[in-house]
Amino acid sequence: MLDRFRLDGKVALVTGGNRGLGRAIGRALAEAGADVALMARDEERLRDAAREVGATGRRVLAIPGDVARREDAERAVARTVEELGGVHILVNNAGVNIRKPFLEYRDEEWEQVLAVNLRGVMFMSRACGPHLIRQRWGRIVNIGSTLSVVGNQERSIYAATKGAVLQLTRVLALEWAPHNVTVNCVCPGPIATEMTAPVQQNPETNKAFMDKTPLRRWGTPEDVAACVLFLSGEASGFVTGTALLVDGGWTAQ
């Protein structure tokens, strides 16, 4: 049974792979036997992440690029196929967040978050899709959020994009199921990363989050990576179109 969690012979492409969740996901996939391409905008941190993931002994490719640019998405997939020999797993992890009351958002802030969180998922999935369909095996794992399914104050743009990512997940799962391509969404709750550092460091907001989390702790990037690993291999072959909530019980209330 454990061999169904192995990814030997597979190639994974992880966006936002230079820090936080993406870095942990890339390492987990490599430890399971996959060769990994990491895509991100910050080249210095990307190279550092590639060295860490490469310490597993797997081949690792660092691809600088912005998922919000169609040409960057297409180039990342083309390089992955050319230099690593194919692509089997896509993890759409890149994301940004801006916290403020709805009426204070500027138009350009809406555009910034929409471009990365939603348009980036579309560009990457559209670039990878033909390869996955042609080989009749593929896994797409989109990183959503608890805010894909519930709301929270001062998170209107982020919640809107993450809700859309979940709906896109469901539609692609239906369209690509005949080709043996599964599409799922991992929805993290309070995870300790750079993105959530302002919440963790504020005693008032930190307490509010912990009071809302039945397990009474912040999750780790490895908690999320383990779920992505499950959805990336044969172990999840009969799972598609679903949202896997990794939230310490937040949405069970």
C-alpha positions in Angstrom: 0.0 0.0 0.0 2.8 2.5 0.9 4.1 2.3 -2.7 0.9 4.1 -3.8 2.3 7.2 -2.1 5.6 7.0 -4.1 6.1 9.4 -7.0 9.1 7.7 -8.7 9.3 8.5 -12.4 7.0 11.5 -12.0 7.8 15.2 -12.6 6.1 17.9 -10.5 5.9 21.6 -11.1 5.2 23.8 -8.0 4.4 27.5 -8.3 5.4 29.8 -5.5 8.0 27.2 -4.8 10.6 29.5 -3.1 9.2 29.8 0.4 6.5 28.7 2.8 4.0 26.2 1.6 5.5 25.9 -1.9 9.0 25.1 -0.5 7.6 22.4 1.8 5.5 20.9 -0.9 8.5 20.7 -3.3 10.6 19.0 -0.7 7.8 16.5 0.2 7.3 15.6 -3.5 11.0 15.1 -4.0 11.3 13.0 -0.9 8.5 10.8 -2.4 10.6 10.3 -5.6 9.5 13.0 -8.0 11.8 15.3 -9.9 10.6 18.9 -9.2 10.5 22.2 -11.0 10.0 25.2 -8.7 8.7 28.5 -10.1 8.7 31.8 -8.4 9.5 35.5 -8.9 12.3 36.0 -6.3 15.3 34.4 -8.0 17.7 34.4 -5.0 15.2 32.7 -2.8 14.2 30.4 -5.6 17.8 29.2 -6.0 18.1 28.6 -2.2 14.9 26.6 -2.3 16.1 24.5 -5.2 19.3 23.7 -3.3 17.2 22.5 -0.3 14.9 20.4 -2.4 17.9 19.1 -4.4 19.4 17.7 -1.2 16.9 14.9 -1.5 18.9 13.6 -4.4 16.2 14.3 -7.0 16.6 16.5 -10.0 15.4 20.1 -9.3 14.8 22.9 -11.8 14.5 26.5 -10.7 12.3 28.6 -13.1 12.1 32.3 -12.4 8.7 33.6 -13.5 5.4 35.2 -12.7 2.3 33.0 -12.9 0.2 36.1 -13.7 1.9 36.4 -17.1 0.7 33.9 -19.7 4.0 33.7 -21.4 5.8 32.9 -18.2 3.4 30.1 -17.4 3.8 28.6 -20.8 7.6 29.0 -20.7 7.7 27.3 -17.2 5.8 24.3 -18.5 7.8 24.0 -21.7 11.1 24.2 -19.7 9.9 21.5 -17.3 9.0 19.2 -20.1 12.2 19.8 -22.0 14.7 19.6 -19.1 13.0 17.1 -16.8 11.4 15.0 -19.5 7.7 15.7 -18.9 5.2 17.0 -16.4 2.7 14.8 -14.4 1.8 16.9 -11.3 1.0 20.6 -11.1 0.7 22.3 -7.8 -0.8 25.8 -8.1 0.5 27.3 -4.9 1.5 30.9 -5.8 -0.7 33.4 -4.0 -0.8 36.9 -2.5 -3.0 38.6 0.0 -3.9 42.1 1.0 -5.8 42.7 4.2 -8.0 45.8 4.6 -11.7 46.7 4.8 -13.6 46.3 1.5 -14.2 50.0 0.9 -10.5 50.8 1.3 -9.3 48.5 -1.5 -8.0 50.3 -4.6 -8.7 48.9 -8.1 -5.1 48.0 -8.6 -5.1 45.9 -5.5 -8.0 43.9 -6.7 -6.2 43.4 -10.0 -3.0 42.3 -8.3 -4.6 39.6 -6.2 -6.9 38.4 -9.0 -3.9 38.2 -11.3 -1.8 35.9 -9.1 -4.5 33.9 -7.2 -6.9 33.2 -10.0 -5.5 34.1 -13.4 -2.2 32.4 -12.5 -4.1 29.1 -11.7 -5.8 29.4 -15.1 -2.6 30.1 -17.0 -0.7 27.3 -15.4 -3.5 24.7 -15.7 -4.1 25.7 -19.3 -0.4 25.3 -20.1 -0.1 21.9 -18.3 -3.5 20.4 -19.3 -2.6 19.2 -22.9 0.4 17.3 -21.6 -1.6 15.6 -18.8 -4.5 14.8 -21.1 -2.2 13.4 -23.9 -0.4 11.0 -21.5 -3.7 10.0 -19.8 -2.3 10.6 -16.3 -2.1 13.8 -14.3 -2.6 15.5 -11.0 -3.4 19.1 -10.4 -3.5 20.3 -6.8 -4.7 23.8 -6.3 -4.0 25.6 -3.1 -7.2 27.2 -1.9 -8.0 28.3 1.7 -10.6 28.0 4.4 -11.8 31.2 2.8 -12.7 29.2 -0.3 -15.7 28.1 1.8 -16.2 30.6 4.7 -15.7 34.3 5.0 -13.5 36.5 7.2 -13.4 40.3 7.7 -10.9 42.3 5.7 -10.2 39.5 3.3 -12.7 40.2 0.5 -10.3 40.0 -2.4 -8.5 37.0 -1.1 -11.7 35.1 -0.3 -13.2 36.0 -3.7 -10.2 34.5 -5.5 -10.0 31.4 -3.3 -13.7 30.7 -3.7 -13.2 31.0 -7.5 -10.2 28.6 -7.3 -12.4 25.9 -5.7 -15.1 26.3 -8.3 -12.5 26.1 -11.1 -11.1 23.0 -9.4 -14.5 21.3 -9.6 -15.1 22.2 -13.2 -11.7 21.0 -14.4 -12.2 17.8 -12.4 -15.4 17.1 -14.4 -13.9 18.0 -17.8 -10.7 16.1 -17.4 -11.9 13.0 -15.5 -12.3 11.1 -18.8 -8.6 11.5 -19.4 -7.5 10.1 -16.0 -6.5 13.6 -14.8 -7.6 14.5 -11.3 -8.0 18.0 -10.0 -8.3 18.8 -6.3 -8.0 21.7 -3.9 -6.2 21.7 -0.6 -7.7 24.5 1.6 -5.3 25.5 4.5 -6.5 27.3 7.5 -4.2 29.1 10.0 -0.7 28.0 8.8 2.4 29.5 10.2 4.1 31.1 7.1 5.5 34.5 6.2 2.0 35.5 4.8 0.4 34.9 8.1 3.2 36.4 10.2 1.4 39.7 10.8 -1.5 37.8 12.4 0.8 35.6 14.5 2.7 38.5 15.8 -0.3 40.5 16.9 -1.4 39.2 20.3 -5.0 40.1 19.7 -5.4 38.6 16.3 -3.3 35.6 17.2 -5.6 34.9 20.1 -8.7 35.3 17.9 -7.3 32.7 15.5 -6.4 30.2 18.2 -9.8 30.6 19.9 -11.4 29.7 16.5 -9.1 26.7 15.9 -10.2 23.6 17.9 -6.7 22.0 17.7 -5.3 25.2 19.4 -2.2 25.6 17.3 -1.0 27.0 14.1 -0.6 24.5 11.3 2.8 23.9 9.6 3.7 24.0 6.0 4.5 20.2 6.4 0.9 19.6 7.4 -0.2 21.0 4.1 2.5 19.3 2.1 1.5 15.9 3.4 -2.0 16.4 2.0 -0.7 17.6 -1.3 1.5 14.5 -1.5 -1.5 12.3 -1.0 -3.4 14.0 -3.8 -0.3 13.8 -6.1 0.0 10.0 -6.5 -1.9 6.8 -7.0 -3.2 6.7 -3.5 -5.7 9.4 -4.4 -6.6 7.9 -7.8 -10.4 7.9 -7.1 -10.4 11.4 -5.6 -11.2 14.3 -7.8 -13.1 17.6 -7.6 -12.8 17.8 -3.8 -11.7 20.3 -1.2 -9.4 18.9 1.5 -9.6 21.3 4.4 -6.4 21.5 6.5 -7.6 23.9 9.1 -7.3 22.3 12.6 -11.1 22.1 12.7 -11.9 25.7 11.9 -14.7 25.0 9.4 -16.2 22.1 11.4 -17.9 24.7 13.7 
